[in-house]
């Protein structure tokens, strides 16, 4: 079961709000997930990011692979090193 750290879209039309979730790579974008580890709101200036950094570290240690978008969010929040992964 390959596990990914990715965004799940919520919010109204043209008003996106994202949850950062750990999910099986075969599940749907907004479908079943294993754990909610944060939120991302791109509409605020600057974008509001809230993370459970200890859970991110746990899942990365277990082999979860972040998507490109989540990887850039994690780098911005200094949760992972910029030269890692």
C-alpha positions in Angstrom: 0.0 0.0 0.0 2.0 3.1 -1.2 1.1 6.0 1.0 1.2 9.7 -0.1 1.0 13.0 1.7 -1.3 15.1 -0.5 -3.9 17.8 -0.6 -7.7 17.2 -0.3 -9.8 20.1 -1.6 -12.6 21.5 0.4 -14.5 24.8 0.3 -16.9 26.3 -2.1 -16.6 27.0 -5.8 -13.8 29.4 -6.5 -13.0 29.5 -2.8 -10.6 26.6 -2.3 -9.4 25.3 1.1 -7.2 22.3 1.4 -6.5 19.7 4.0 -3.1 18.1 4.0 -3.8 14.4 4.4 -2.0 11.0 4.4 -3.8 8.7 2.0 -3.4 5.5 0.1 -2.2 6.5 -3.4 -5.1 4.7 -5.0 -7.9 6.5 -3.1 -9.7 9.5 -4.6 -8.5 13.0 -4.1 -11.2 14.0 -1.7 -12.0 10.4 -0.6 -10.8 8.1 2.1 -7.6 9.2 4.0 -5.6 7.7 6.8 -4.9 10.9 8.8 -5.4 14.7 8.6 -2.1 16.3 9.3 -2.7 20.0 8.4 -4.5 22.7 6.5 -3.6 25.1 3.7 -5.6 28.2 2.8 -4.2 29.9 -0.3 -6.7 32.7 -0.2 -5.2 34.6 2.7 -2.2 36.8 2.1 0.3 35.2 3.0 -1.2 31.7 2.6 -2.2 30.2 5.9 -0.5 26.9 6.6 -1.0 24.8 9.7 0.9 21.5 10.2 1.3 18.8 12.8 5.1 18.6 12.2 5.6 15.6 14.5 3.0 13.6 12.5 4.6 14.7 9.2 8.0 13.5 10.4 6.4 10.2 11.6 4.7 9.5 8.2 7.8 10.5 6.2 9.8 8.0 8.4 7.2 5.3 7.6 7.9 5.9 3.9 5.1 8.3 2.9 5.9 10.3 -0.2 4.7 13.9 -0.4 3.4 15.2 -3.7 5.2 18.1 -5.4 2.8 20.7 -4.1 3.0 19.3 -0.5 6.7 19.1 -0.7 7.0 22.8 -1.6 4.6 23.6 1.3 6.8 21.5 3.7 9.9 23.3 2.5 8.3 26.7 3.0 7.4 25.7 6.6 10.9 24.2 7.2 9.4 20.9 8.1 11.8 19.1 5.7 15.2 20.2 4.6 15.4 21.9 1.2 18.0 19.5 -0.1 16.2 16.3 1.2 13.8 14.2 -0.9 
